[in-house]
C-alpha cells in the first residue's frame, strides 16, 4: 500500500484457558479485534470473532482492482471504522493460528505487486514471531503462578491464568499501580469431611513406649550376659541408671518421656556400649547382637511403632483411594475445587459454585447430588476400613465426620499459606465450626 496513513497491525493470538486472550495495548489498532468490539467479557468473547479465529481466512477489501472483495461478517465493521482499504492475513504456525496481520488505510490506496511479494516473504517470519511471543507470554504466566501461588488444580487454573495475564498487561503498560490481584471465588458452597483414625495419638504413644520397654529388656539381657564374668562397676552404675529412667517415665507426661528417652540413649546407652566394647573384649559379638536393637533399626528397634505406622498407611491408602473416586465423580459432573489434608487420617474441603466454573450453568441440584454422594463415599470408607482391620498389623478403627453448611461462602487464595481460606468475617464462622 502506498498511502502515508497505512497501518500495519500485528497481534499474537494467545490461548488462555481454552479461549483467546487479547492484550488491548497491542490490539488497539486492530479493526478485527478492537477494544470496543471485543471487550465484552473475558469468558464471553464476541461470537463472530471467536468463529473467525476457529476458521481463519484471508479478508480482502478494496485492495486491488484485479482481486474481488471477500464476503465477510466484518464488512460492516470495516465500513463503520472509515477504512477504505483493508487486508487481513492469518498467521499460521505448525498448522495452528499464531496471530493476525492487518494492513489497512483510510484512503483508496492499491496494494501493488511489490508489497504482495514482500508479504509472501514476511508472513512465515511473522508467524514464527507471533508463536514465540505467545510462548514467552505463557512462560511468564507459569512463572508467576509457580512463584506466587502453588500447584494449581484444573478447576481453578483459569482464574490464576487470568490474574497473571492481567498483571503482565499492567506491567507492560507501565501502570503505576500494577499488582497481582487477589484470587477470590464468591458464593461457593462448601462440603467438608474428615476421616480420622480413632485414638491414633494414644495408640502411637503406646507403641513408642512399648518399643522403649522392649529396648530396656534387651539392655537387661545384655547386662546379664556381661555379668557372667563378674560384678563390674560399669554394669552396676549403668543398671542403676536404667532403673532410674524406667521409674521416672511413670510419673511424667508422654512428651517429657520422649525427651528423657532420647537423652538416655544418646547420653547413657551409647557411652555404655563404647565402654563395654573396650572392657569386655571377648564379648564383642554379644554386644553387637544387642546393640542393633537400641537405635534406628526399623526391623528390630521400632517394632511396635512400625506396626502402627504400617497400619496407618494402609488405612489412609483405603481412604485416599475412595476419596479419589469421590473427587472424580464431582469433577465429572461439575468441575470444583477439591483439596485434601493429611493428619493421622484425611480431611477434605470441596468448594462448588459458578464463580469456579463460569462456563457451566450452576444449579443447587449439584449440591444435593454431591452431598448424597459424600454420604455414600463415607459409608464405603467405613465399610472398607472395617473389613481391612483383620489384615492390618495393628487393628485400627476410623471415625467419619461430615459438616453440612447450608449457605454459600466466599473463599480467597492466601499466598502466605498457598491455600484457599474463607473470605470475610461473616464466613469465618464456617472455619470455626469445622475446628470445634
Secondary structure by P-SEA (a helix, b strand, c coil): cccccbbbbbbbbbbcccbbbbccccccccccccccccccccccccaaaaaaaabbbbbbcccccccccccccaaaaaaaaccccbbbbbbbccccccbbbbbbbcccccccaaaaaaaaaaaaaaaaaaaaaaaaaaaaaaaaaaaccccccccaaaaaaaaaaaaaaaaaacccccccccccccbbbbbbbbbbccaaaaaaaaaaaaaaaaaaaaaaaaaaaaacccccaaaaaaaaaaaaaaaaaacccaaaaaaaaaaaaaccaaaaaaaaaaacccaaaaaaaaaaacccccccccaaaaaaaaaaaaaaaaaaaaaaaaaaaaaacbbbbbbbbbcccccbbbbbcccccccbbbbaaaaaaaaaaaaaaaaaaaaaaaaacccccbbbbbbbbbbbbcccbbbbbbccccbbbbcccccaaaaaaaac
